[in-house]
Amino acid sequence: MSSRGPARSALDMWIGRWINTDPAVATADVYEWAPSGAFVLHTADAAIEMIDYDEASGRFTSRLVDSQGNVALHTLTAHGDTWTYEGDATRATVEFSADHRVQTVLHERTDDGTTYRPASRVRLVKVSSR
């Protein structure tokens, strides 16, 4: 496995198996390092995401493909235990608990590029560090 360096190591809090606690939205998510250690692979019930870090730009990016064939590209910014995804018409704020065992996620959408409205809120609990 390659040396991740401090920037990529910030992604360690994501690694593990997570369960959505909302009974109306039963999902299981797995975040794991790719064998090379260069990026995190996130698999969920209806999507695959790759989170990586570009040394040249100093930016995290997310590339997501869902079961409907939609592709989304987001920039990720970390401020402590809070991560923000920003895309063209969507954004999400992921707040990790202090022990990194709970993710509270607010998904938002915009139609005009300025005004965002909530799309969903989910709470994921880590069930293993895998």
N, CA, C and O atoms as a GROMACS GRO file, in nm:
protein
  520
    1MET      N    1   0.084  -0.117   0.000
    1MET     CA    2   0.000   0.000   0.000
    1MET      C    3   0.089   0.124   0.000
    1MET      O    4   0.191   0.127   0.069
    2SER      N    5   0.052   0.223  -0.075
    2SER     CA    6   0.131   0.344  -0.084
    2SER      C    7   0.116   0.426   0.042
    2SER      O    8   0.022   0.409   0.119
    3SER      N    9   0.210   0.516   0.063
    3SER     CA   10   0.201   0.610   0.174
    3SER      C   11   0.092   0.712   0.142
    3SER      O   12   0.093   0.774   0.036
    4ARG      N   13  -0.001   0.728   0.232
    4ARG     CA   14  -0.114   0.816   0.206
    4ARG      C   15  -0.082   0.962   0.232
    4ARG      O   16  -0.136   1.050   0.165
    5GLY      N   17   0.004   0.989   0.326
    5GLY     CA   18   0.032   1.127   0.362
    5GLY      C   19  -0.081   1.184   0.446
    5GLY      O   20  -0.188   1.123   0.455
    6PRO      N   21  -0.058   1.299   0.508
    6PRO     CA   22  -0.158   1.354   0.601
    6PRO      C   23  -0.291   1.392   0.536
    6PRO      O   24  -0.396   1.377   0.598
    7ALA      N   25  -0.289   1.439   0.413
    7ALA     CA   26  -0.415   1.479   0.349
    7ALA      C   27  -0.505   1.358   0.328
    7ALA      O   28  -0.622   1.361   0.368
    8ARG      N   29  -0.454   1.253   0.267
    8ARG     CA   30  -0.536   1.133   0.245
    8ARG      C   31  -0.574   1.066   0.376
    8ARG      O   32  -0.682   1.009   0.387
    9SER      N   33  -0.486   1.072   0.475
    9SER     CA   34  -0.516   1.010   0.605
    9SER      C   35  -0.637   1.073   0.672
    9SER      O   36  -0.699   1.011   0.758
   10ALA      N   37  -0.672   1.196   0.633
   10ALA     CA   38  -0.793   1.260   0.687
   10ALA      C   39  -0.917   1.178   0.651
   10ALA      O   40  -1.020   1.188   0.719
   11LEU      N   41  -0.909   1.096   0.546
   11LEU     CA   42  -1.022   1.013   0.503
   11LEU      C   43  -1.040   0.889   0.592
   11LEU      O   44  -1.140   0.819   0.577
   12ASP      N   45  -0.947   0.862   0.681
   12ASP     CA   46  -0.956   0.743   0.766
   12ASP      C   47  -1.086   0.738   0.846
   12ASP      O   48  -1.137   0.629   0.874
   13MET      N   49  -1.140   0.854   0.884
   13MET     CA   50  -1.264   0.855   0.963
   13MET      C   51  -1.382   0.794   0.887
   13MET      O   52  -1.478   0.749   0.949
   14TRP      N   53  -1.375   0.791   0.755
   14TRP     CA   54  -1.483   0.735   0.673
   14TRP      C   55  -1.479   0.582   0.670
   14TRP      O   56  -1.583   0.518   0.651
   15ILE      N   57  -1.362   0.523   0.688
   15ILE     CA   58  -1.342   0.381   0.664
   15ILE      C   59  -1.425   0.294   0.760
   15ILE      O   60  -1.419   0.311   0.882
   16GLY      N   61  -1.502   0.202   0.702
   16GLY     CA   62  -1.580   0.109   0.780
   16GLY      C   63  -1.713   0.077   0.716
   16GLY      O   64  -1.743   0.120   0.604
   17ARG      N   65  -1.793   0.000   0.788
   17ARG     CA   66  -1.928  -0.038   0.745
   17ARG      C   67  -2.026   0.049   0.825
   17ARG      O   68  -2.014   0.062   0.946
   18TRP      N   69  -2.122   0.108   0.754
   18TRP     CA   70  -2.218   0.202   0.813
   18TRP      C   71  -2.360   0.156   0.782
   18TRP      O   72  -2.388   0.102   0.675
   19ILE      N   73  -2.450   0.178   0.876
   19ILE     CA   74  -2.592   0.146   0.859
   19ILE      C   75  -2.672   0.274   0.878
   19ILE      O   76  -2.648   0.350   0.972
   20ASN      N   77  -2.768   0.298   0.788
   20ASN     CA   78  -2.859   0.412   0.800
   20ASN      C   79  -2.959   0.380   0.910
   20ASN      O   80  -3.019   0.272   0.909
   21THR      N   81  -2.978   0.472   1.004
   21THR     CA   82  -3.067   0.446   1.118
   21THR      C   83  -3.212   0.480   1.089
   21THR      O   84  -3.298   0.454   1.174
   22ASP      N   85  -3.243   0.538   0.973
   22ASP     CA   86  -3.381   0.571   0.937
   22ASP      C   87  -3.449   0.444   0.885
   22ASP      O   88  -3.411   0.394   0.779
   23PRO      N   89  -3.550   0.392   0.957
   23PRO     CA   90  -3.613   0.268   0.912
   23PRO      C   91  -3.680   0.278   0.775
   23PRO      O   92  -3.700   0.177   0.708
   24ALA      N   93  -3.715   0.399   0.733
   24ALA     CA   94  -3.780   0.417   0.602
   24ALA      C   95  -3.680   0.410   0.488
   24ALA      O   96  -3.719   0.392   0.372
   25VAL      N   97  -3.551   0.424   0.519
   25VAL     CA   98  -3.446   0.423   0.416
   25VAL      C   99  -3.337   0.325   0.461
   25VAL      O  100  -3.235   0.366   0.517
   26ALA      N  101  -3.359   0.199   0.437
   26ALA     CA  102  -3.265   0.097   0.482
   26ALA      C  103  -3.148   0.088   0.385
   26ALA      O  104  -3.162   0.038   0.273
   27THR      N  105  -3.033   0.138   0.427
   27THR     CA  106  -2.913   0.129   0.343
   27THR      C  107  -2.795   0.081   0.427
   27THR      O  108  -2.792   0.097   0.549
   28ALA      N  109  -2.702   0.022   0.359
   28ALA     CA  110  -2.575  -0.017   0.418
   28ALA      C  111  -2.465   0.040   0.329
   28ALA      O  112  -2.470   0.024   0.207
   29ASP      N  113  -2.369   0.106   0.388
   29ASP     CA  114  -2.260   0.170   0.314
   29ASP      C  115  -2.127   0.113   0.361
   29ASP      O  116  -2.108   0.087   0.480
   30VAL      N  117  -2.035   0.094   0.268
   30VAL     CA  118  -1.900   0.050   0.301
   30VAL      C  119  -1.802   0.149   0.240
   30VAL      O  120  -1.809   0.178   0.121
   31TYR      N  121  -1.712   0.200   0.323
   31TYR     CA  122  -1.602   0.285   0.278
   31TYR      C  123  -1.474   0.208   0.306
   31TYR      O  124  -1.450   0.164   0.419
   32GLU      N  125  -1.391   0.191   0.202
   32GLU     CA  126  -1.266   0.118   0.221
   32GLU      C  127  -1.157   0.177   0.131
   32GLU      O  128  -1.185   0.234   0.025
   33TRP      N  129  -1.034   0.163   0.176
   33TRP     CA  130  -0.922   0.208   0.094
   33TRP      C  131  -0.906   0.116  -0.026
   33TRP      O  132  -0.916  -0.006  -0.012
   34ALA      N  133  -0.883   0.172  -0.142
   34ALA     CA  134  -0.847   0.091  -0.260
   34ALA      C  135  -0.715   0.022  -0.228
   34ALA      O  136  -0.637   0.073  -0.147
   35PRO      N  137  -0.687  -0.091  -0.290
   35PRO     CA  138  -0.562  -0.161  -0.261
   35PRO      C  139  -0.438  -0.073  -0.272
   35PRO      O  140  -0.341  -0.094  -0.199
   36SER      N  141  -0.438   0.024  -0.361
   36SER     CA  142  -0.322   0.112  -0.377
   36SER      C  143  -0.311   0.214  -0.265
   36SER      O  144  -0.204   0.272  -0.245
   37GLY      N  145  -0.421   0.236  -0.191
   37GLY     CA  146  -0.421   0.338  -0.087
   37GLY      C  147  -0.437   0.478  -0.143
   37GLY      O  148  -0.429   0.576  -0.068
   38ALA      N  149  -0.460   0.490  -0.273
   38ALA     CA  150  -0.467   0.621  -0.337
   38ALA      C  151  -0.604   0.687  -0.324
   38ALA      O  152  -0.614   0.810  -0.332
   39PHE      N  153  -0.709   0.608  -0.304
   39PHE     CA  154  -0.843   0.666  -0.292
   39PHE      C  155  -0.932   0.575  -0.208
   39PHE      O  156  -0.898   0.460  -0.182
   40VAL      N  157  -1.046   0.630  -0.166
   40VAL     CA  158  -1.144   0.555  -0.090
   40VAL      C  159  -1.256   0.515  -0.184
   40VAL      O  160  -1.305   0.596  -0.262
   41LEU      N  161  -1.296   0.389  -0.177
   41LEU     CA  162  -1.407   0.338  -0.254
   41LEU      C  163  -1.526   0.324  -0.160
   41LEU      O  164  -1.518   0.258  -0.056
   42HIS      N  165  -1.637   0.386  -0.197
   42HIS     CA  166  -1.760   0.382  -0.118
   42HIS      C  167  -1.865   0.309  -0.199
   42HIS      O  168  -1.903   0.354  -0.307
   43THR      N  169  -1.913   0.197  -0.148
   43THR     CA  170  -2.021   0.125  -0.213
   43THR      C  171  -2.144   0.134  -0.124
   43THR      O  172  -2.137   0.121  -0.002
   44ALA      N  173  -2.257   0.156  -0.189
   44ALA     CA  174  -2.385   0.164  -0.120
   44ALA      C  175  -2.485   0.083  -0.200
   44ALA      O  176  -2.451   0.027  -0.304
   45ASP      N  177  -2.608   0.076  -0.152
   45ASP     CA  178  -2.708  -0.007  -0.217
   45ASP      C  179  -2.732   0.030  -0.363
   45ASP      O  180  -2.758  -0.058  -0.445
   46ALA      N  181  -2.724   0.158  -0.395
   46ALA     CA  182  -2.759   0.200  -0.532
   46ALA      C  183  -2.654   0.291  -0.595
   46ALA      O  184  -2.684   0.360  -0.692
   47ALA      N  185  -2.531   0.292  -0.540
   47ALA     CA  186  -2.429   0.383  -0.593
   47ALA      C  187  -2.290   0.336  -0.559
   47ALA      O  188  -2.268   0.261  -0.464
   48ILE      N  189  -2.196   0.382  -0.639
   48ILE     CA  190  -2.053   0.363  -0.614
   48ILE      C  191  -1.988   0.500  -0.620
   48ILE      O  192  -2.014   0.579  -0.711
   49GLU      N  193  -1.904   0.528  -0.521
   49GLU     CA  194  -1.836   0.658  -0.514
   49GLU      C  195  -1.686   0.635  -0.497
   49GLU      O  196  -1.644   0.541  -0.429
   50MET      N  197  -1.607   0.721  -0.558
   50MET     CA  198  -1.463   0.722  -0.538
   50MET      C  199  -1.426   0.859  -0.483
   50MET      O  200  -1.457   0.962  -0.542
   51ILE      N  201  -1.358   0.859  -0.368
   51ILE     CA  202  -1.312   0.984  -0.307
   51ILE      C  203  -1.161   0.984  -0.315
   51ILE      O  204  -1.095   0.892  -0.266
   52ASP      N  205  -1.106   1.088  -0.377
   52ASP     CA  206  -0.960   1.094  -0.389
   52ASP      C  207  -0.909   1.233  -0.356
   52ASP      O  208  -0.985   1.327  -0.334
   53TYR      N  209  -0.778   1.243  -0.352
   53TYR     CA  210  -0.711   1.368  -0.320
   53TYR      C  211  -0.609   1.398  -0.428
   53TYR      O  212  -0.527   1.313  -0.462
   54ASP      N  213  -0.615   1.518  -0.482
   54ASP     CA  214  -0.521   1.561  -0.585
   54ASP      C  215  -0.411   1.644  -0.520
   54ASP      O  216  -0.437   1.755  -0.472
   55GLU      N  217  -0.290   1.591  -0.519
   55GLU     CA  218  -0.177   1.660  -0.458
   55GLU      C  219  -0.152   1.797  -0.521
   55GLU      O  220  -0.122   1.893  -0.451
   56ALA      N  221  -0.164   1.805  -0.653
   56ALA     CA  222  -0.132   1.929  -0.724
   56ALA      C  223  -0.227   2.043  -0.685
   56ALA      O  224  -0.183   2.156  -0.663
   57SER      N  225  -0.356   2.013  -0.677
   57SER     CA  226  -0.453   2.119  -0.644
   57SER      C  227  -0.481   2.128  -0.495
   57SER      O  228  -0.533   2.229  -0.447
   58GLY      N  229  -0.445   2.022  -0.419
   58GLY     CA  230  -0.474   2.020  -0.276
   58GLY      C  231  -0.622   2.003  -0.248
   58GLY      O  232  -0.672   2.049  -0.145
   59ARG      N  233  -0.695   1.936  -0.341
   59ARG     CA  234  -0.840   1.922  -0.326
   59ARG      C  235  -0.884   1.776  -0.323
   59ARG      O  236  -0.826   1.690  -0.389
   60PHE      N  237  -0.988   1.753  -0.243
   60PHE     CA  238  -1.055   1.624  -0.244
   60PHE      C  239  -1.166   1.630  -0.348
   60PHE      O  240  -1.229   1.734  -0.365
   61THR      N  241  -1.191   1.519  -0.417
   61THR     CA  242  -1.302   1.512  -0.511
   61THR      C  243  -1.379   1.382  -0.489
   61THR      O  244  -1.324   1.283  -0.441
   62SER      N  245  -1.504   1.385  -0.526
   62SER     CA  246  -1.592   1.269  -0.520
   62SER      C  247  -1.651   1.248  -0.659
   62SER      O  248  -1.702   1.342  -0.721
   63ARG      N  249  -1.644   1.124  -0.706
   63ARG     CA  250  -1.709   1.086  -0.830
   63ARG      C  251  -1.807   0.975  -0.795
   63ARG      O  252  -1.767   0.870  -0.743
   64LEU      N  253  -1.935   0.998  -0.823
   64LEU     CA  254  -2.039   0.904  -0.784
   64LEU      C  255  -2.120   0.863  -0.906
   64LEU      O  256  -2.157   0.946  -0.989
   65VAL      N  257  -2.147   0.734  -0.916
   65VAL     CA  258  -2.234   0.681  -1.020
   65VAL      C  259  -2.344   0.604  -0.949
   65VAL      O  260  -2.317   0.518  -0.865
   66ASP      N  261  -2.471   0.635  -0.984
   66ASP     CA  262  -2.581   0.565  -0.919
   66ASP      C  263  -2.645   0.462  -1.013
   66ASP      O  264  -2.607   0.450  -1.129
   67SER      N  265  -2.742   0.389  -0.959
   67SER     CA  266  -2.803   0.280  -1.034
   67SER      C  267  -2.888   0.328  -1.152
   67SER      O  268  -2.929   0.247  -1.236
   68GLN      N  269  -2.916   0.457  -1.160
   68GLN     CA  270  -2.991   0.514  -1.271
   68GLN      C  271  -2.899   0.564  -1.383
   68GLN      O  272  -2.946   0.614  -1.485
   69GLY      N  273  -2.767   0.550  -1.361
   69GLY     CA  274  -2.671   0.596  -1.460
   69GLY      C  275  -2.629   0.741  -1.444
   69GLY      O  276  -2.554   0.794  -1.526
   70ASN      N  277  -2.677   0.806  -1.338
   70ASN     CA  278  -2.637   0.944  -1.311
   70ASN      C  279  -2.494   0.948  -1.260
   70ASN      O  280  -2.452   0.862  -1.183
   71VAL      N  281  -2.420   1.048  -1.302
   71VAL     CA  282  -2.283   1.068  -1.258
   71VAL      C  283  -2.275   1.204  -1.192
   71VAL      O  284  -2.323   1.304  -1.248
   72ALA      N  285  -2.216   1.209  -1.075
   72ALA     CA  286  -2.204   1.336  -1.002
   72ALA      C  287  -2.058   1.358  -0.964
   72ALA      O  288  -1.991   1.265  -0.919
   73LEU      N  289  -2.012   1.479  -0.980
   73LEU     CA  290  -1.877   1.519  -0.941
   73LEU      C  291  -1.891   1.627  -0.835
   73LEU      O  292  -1.961   1.726  -0.855
   74HIS      N  293  -1.823   1.608  -0.722
   74HIS     CA  294  -1.827   1.704  -0.612
   74HIS      C  295  -1.686   1.733  -0.564
   74HIS      O  296  -1.597   1.648  -0.570
   75THR      N  297  -1.667   1.854  -0.516
   75THR     CA  298  -1.546   1.891  -0.443
   75THR      C  299  -1.578   1.873  -0.296
   75THR      O  300  -1.686   1.910  -0.251
   76LEU      N  301  -1.484   1.818  -0.219
   76LEU     CA  302  -1.503   1.800  -0.076
   76LEU      C  303  -1.408   1.892  -0.001
   76LEU      O  304  -1.292   1.908  -0.038
   77THR      N  305  -1.460   1.952   0.104
   77THR     CA  306  -1.380   2.036   0.191
   77THR      C  307  -1.399   1.988   0.334
   77THR      O  308  -1.511   1.963   0.378
   78ALA      N  309  -1.289   1.974   0.407
   78ALA     CA  310  -1.296   1.929   0.546
   78ALA      C  311  -1.261   2.043   0.639
   78ALA      O  312  -1.164   2.117   0.618
   79HIS      N  313  -1.342   2.056   0.743
   79HIS     CA  314  -1.314   2.149   0.853
   79HIS      C  315  -1.334   2.068   0.981
   79HIS      O  316  -1.445   2.057   1.033
   80GLY      N  317  -1.224   2.011   1.030
   80GLY     CA  318  -1.234   1.924   1.146
   80GLY      C  319  -1.315   1.800   1.113
   80GLY      O  320  -1.282   1.726   1.020
   81ASP      N  321  -1.422   1.776   1.190
   81ASP     CA  322  -1.505   1.659   1.169
   81ASP      C  323  -1.624   1.686   1.078
   81ASP      O  324  -1.716   1.603   1.071
   82THR      N  325  -1.625   1.799   1.010
   82THR     CA  326  -1.734   1.833   0.917
   82THR      C  327  -1.678   1.839   0.776
   82THR      O  328  -1.579   1.908   0.749
   83TRP      N  329  -1.743   1.766   0.685
   83TRP     CA  330  -1.705   1.762   0.544
   83TRP      C  331  -1.820   1.818   0.463
   83TRP      O  332  -1.936   1.790   0.491
   84THR      N  333  -1.787   1.899   0.361
   84THR     CA  334  -1.888   1.956   0.273
   84THR      C  335  -1.862   1.912   0.130
   84THR      O  336  -1.753   1.930   0.077
   85TYR      N  337  -1.965   1.853   0.070
   85TYR     CA  338  -1.963   1.816  -0.072
   85TYR      C  339  -2.026   1.932  -0.147
   85TYR      O  340  -2.132   1.981  -0.106
   86GLU      N  341  -1.965   1.977  -0.256
   86GLU     CA  342  -2.027   2.082  -0.339
   86GLU      C  343  -2.019   2.043  -0.485
   86GLU      O  344  -1.912   2.016  -0.538
   87GLY      N  345  -2.137   2.041  -0.550
   87GLY     CA  346  -2.147   2.011  -0.691
   87GLY      C  347  -2.222   2.122  -0.762
   87GLY      O  348  -2.243   2.229  -0.706
   88ASP      N  349  -2.262   2.096  -0.886
   88ASP     CA  350  -2.333   2.198  -0.963
   88ASP      C  351  -2.469   2.234  -0.905
   88ASP      O  352  -2.502   2.352  -0.892
   89ALA      N  353  -2.547   2.133  -0.869
   89ALA     CA  354  -2.683   2.160  -0.820
   89ALA      C  355  -2.711   2.096  -0.685
   89ALA      O  356  -2.823   2.104  -0.634
   90THR      N  357  -2.610   2.032  -0.628
   90THR     CA  358  -2.629   1.966  -0.500
   90THR      C  359  -2.512   1.995  -0.407
   90THR      O  360  -2.401   2.029  -0.450
   91ARG      N  361  -2.541   1.981  -0.280
   91ARG     CA  362  -2.434   1.986  -0.180
   91ARG      C  363  -2.479   1.901  -0.062
   91ARG      O  364  -2.598   1.874  -0.045
   92ALA      N  365  -2.384   1.860   0.018
   92ALA     CA  366  -2.414   1.783   0.137
   92ALA      C  367  -2.316   1.822   0.245
   92ALA      O  368  -2.199   1.848   0.218
   93THR      N  369  -2.365   1.826   0.367
   93THR     CA  370  -2.280   1.852   0.483
   93THR      C  371  -2.281   1.726   0.568
   93THR      O  372  -2.387   1.680   0.611
   94VAL      N  373  -2.163   1.671   0.592
   94VAL     CA  374  -2.147   1.549   0.669
   94VAL      C  375  -2.077   1.586   0.799
   94VAL      O  376  -1.963   1.632   0.799
   95GLU      N  377  -2.148   1.566   0.910
   95GLU     CA  378  -2.090   1.593   1.041
   95GLU      C  379  -2.065   1.461   1.112
   95GLU      O  380  -2.157   1.382   1.135
   96PHE      N  381  -1.937   1.438   1.146
   96PHE     CA  382  -1.900   1.318   1.220
   96PHE      C  383  -1.905   1.348   1.369
   96PHE      O  384  -1.872   1.458   1.413
   97SER      N  385  -1.947   1.249   1.447
   97SER     CA  386  -1.942   1.263   1.593
   97SER      C  387  -1.795   1.265   1.635
   97SER      O  388  -1.707   1.229   1.556
   98ALA      N  389  -1.770   1.306   1.757
   98ALA     CA  390  -1.632   1.318   1.807
   98ALA      C  391  -1.555   1.186   1.798
   98ALA      O  392  -1.434   1.186   1.777
   99ASP      N  393  -1.626   1.074   1.816
   99ASP     CA  394  -1.558   0.944   1.809
   99ASP      C  395  -1.561   0.883   1.668
   99ASP      O  396  -1.516   0.770   1.649
  100HIS      N  397  -1.613   0.958   1.571
  100HIS     CA  398  -1.620   0.916   1.430
  100HIS      C  399  -1.704   0.790   1.408
  100HIS      O  400  -1.678   0.714   1.314
  101ARG      N  401  -1.803   0.767   1.495
  101ARG     CA  402  -1.888   0.650   1.482
  101ARG      C  403  -2.028   0.684   1.430
  101ARG      O  404  -2.109   0.593   1.406
  102VAL      N  405  -2.058   0.813   1.413
  102VAL     CA  406  -2.188   0.855   1.362
  102VAL      C  407  -2.166   0.965   1.259
  102VAL      O  408  -2.090   1.059   1.282
  103GLN      N  409  -2.234   0.952   1.144
  103GLN     CA  410  -2.238   1.057   1.042
  103GLN      C  411  -2.381   1.112   1.037
  103GLN      O  412  -2.477   1.036   1.023
  104THR      N  413  -2.394   1.244   1.049
  104THR     CA  414  -2.523   1.308   1.026
  104THR      C  415  -2.507   1.387   0.897
  104THR      O  416  -2.419   1.472   0.886
  105VAL      N  417  -2.593   1.358   0.797
  105VAL     CA  418  -2.574   1.412   0.663
  105VAL      C  419  -2.698   1.489   0.619
  105VAL      O  420  -2.809   1.437   0.622
  106LEU      N  421  -2.677   1.614   0.579
  106LEU     CA  422  -2.784   1.695   0.520
  106LEU      C  423  -2.755   1.710   0.372
  106LEU      O  424  -2.653   1.767   0.334
  107HIS      N  425  -2.845   1.658   0.288
  107HIS     CA  426  -2.835   1.673   0.142
  107HIS      C  427  -2.924   1.791   0.101
  107HIS      O  428  -3.036   1.805   0.150
  108GLU      N  429  -2.872   1.875   0.010
  108GLU     CA  430  -2.948   1.990  -0.036
  108GLU      C  431  -2.940   2.001  -0.188
  108GLU      O  432  -2.847   1.950  -0.251
  109ARG      N  433  -3.039   2.068  -0.246
  109ARG     CA  434  -3.045   2.092  -0.391
  109ARG      C  435  -3.070   2.239  -0.418
  109ARG      O  436  -3.124   2.311  -0.334
  110THR      N  437  -3.028   2.282  -0.538
  110THR     CA  438  -3.059   2.418  -0.583
  110THR      C  439  -3.105   2.413  -0.728
  110THR      O  440  -3.057   2.332  -0.807
  111ASP      N  441  -3.198   2.499  -0.762
  111ASP     CA  442  -3.243   2.512  -0.900
  111ASP      C  443  -3.182   2.635  -0.966
  111ASP      O  444  -3.167   2.641  -1.088
  112ASP      N  445  -3.146   2.735  -0.883
  112ASP     CA  446  -3.096   2.861  -0.937
  112ASP      C  447  -2.947   2.885  -0.909
  112ASP      O  448  -2.893   2.988  -0.948
  113GLY      N  449  -2.881   2.790  -0.841
  113GLY     CA  450  -2.740   2.806  -0.810
  113GLY      C  451  -2.712   2.893  -0.689
  113GLY      O  452  -2.597   2.914  -0.653
  114THR      N  453  -2.817   2.944  -0.626
  114THR     CA  454  -2.800   3.033  -0.512
  114THR      C  455  -2.876   2.984  -0.389
  114THR      O  456  -2.821   2.976  -0.279
  115THR      N  457  -3.003   2.952  -0.409
  115THR     CA  458  -3.089   2.912  -0.298
  115THR      C  459  -3.094   2.761  -0.289
  115THR      O  460  -3.136   2.693  -0.383
  116TYR      N  461  -3.052   2.708  -0.174
  116TYR     CA  462  -3.054   2.563  -0.152
  116TYR      C  463  -3.173   2.526  -0.064
  116TYR      O  464  -3.212   2.601   0.025
  117ARG      N  465  -3.229   2.409  -0.091
  117ARG     CA  466  -3.337   2.358  -0.008
  117ARG      C  467  -3.301   2.215   0.033
  117ARG      O  468  -3.240   2.141  -0.045
  118PRO      N  469  -3.340   2.176   0.154
  118PRO     CA  470  -3.309   2.040   0.199
  118PRO      C  471  -3.372   1.935   0.108
  118PRO      O  472  -3.487   1.949   0.066
  119ALA      N  473  -3.297   1.832   0.079
  119ALA     CA  474  -3.346   1.720  -0.001
  119ALA      C  475  -3.367   1.598   0.088
  119ALA      O  476  -3.466   1.526   0.074
  120SER      N  477  -3.274   1.574   0.180
  120SER     CA  478  -3.288   1.464   0.275
  120SER      C  479  -3.187   1.482   0.389
  120SER      O  480  -3.088   1.554   0.376
  121ARG      N  481  -3.216   1.415   0.498
  121ARG     CA  482  -3.124   1.411   0.611
  121ARG      C  483  -3.114   1.265   0.653
  121ARG      O  484  -3.216   1.197   0.670
  122VAL      N  485  -2.992   1.217   0.667
  122VAL     CA  486  -2.971   1.079   0.708
  122VAL      C  487  -2.872   1.074   0.824
  122VAL      O  488  -2.792   1.165   0.844
  123ARG      N  489  -2.879   0.965   0.898
  123ARG     CA  490  -2.786   0.941   1.009
  123ARG      C  491  -2.731   0.801   0.989
  123ARG      O  492  -2.807   0.704   0.986
  124LEU      N  493  -2.600   0.791   0.976
  124LEU     CA  494  -2.534   0.663   0.959
  124LEU      C  495  -2.453   0.630   1.084
  124LEU      O  496  -2.386   0.716   1.141
  125VAL      N  497  -2.460   0.504   1.126
  125VAL     CA  498  -2.386   0.458   1.243
  125VAL      C  499  -2.285   0.353   1.198
  125VAL      O  500  -2.320   0.260   1.125
  126LYS      N  501  -2.160   0.369   1.242
  126LYS     CA  502  -2.055   0.274   1.205
  126LYS      C  503  -2.075   0.145   1.285
  126LYS      O  504  -2.082   0.146   1.408
  127VAL      N  505  -2.084   0.033   1.212
  127VAL     CA  506  -2.102  -0.096   1.277
  127VAL      C  507  -1.974  -0.177   1.282
  127VAL      O  508  -1.964  -0.272   1.359
  128SER      N  509  -1.876  -0.141   1.200
  128SER     CA  510  -1.743  -0.202   1.208
  128SER      C  511  -1.642  -0.112   1.141
  128SER      O  512  -1.676  -0.033   1.053
  129SER      N  513  -1.519  -0.124   1.184
  129SER     CA  514  -1.412  -0.042   1.126
  129SER      C  515  -1.345  -0.109   1.009
  129SER      O  516  -1.254  -0.052   0.948
  130ARG      N  517  -1.388  -0.224   0.976
  130ARG     CA  518  -1.344  -0.303   0.861
  130ARG      C  519  -1.202  -0.285   0.830
  130ARG      O  520  -1.152  -0.346   0.734
   0.00000   0.00000   0.00000
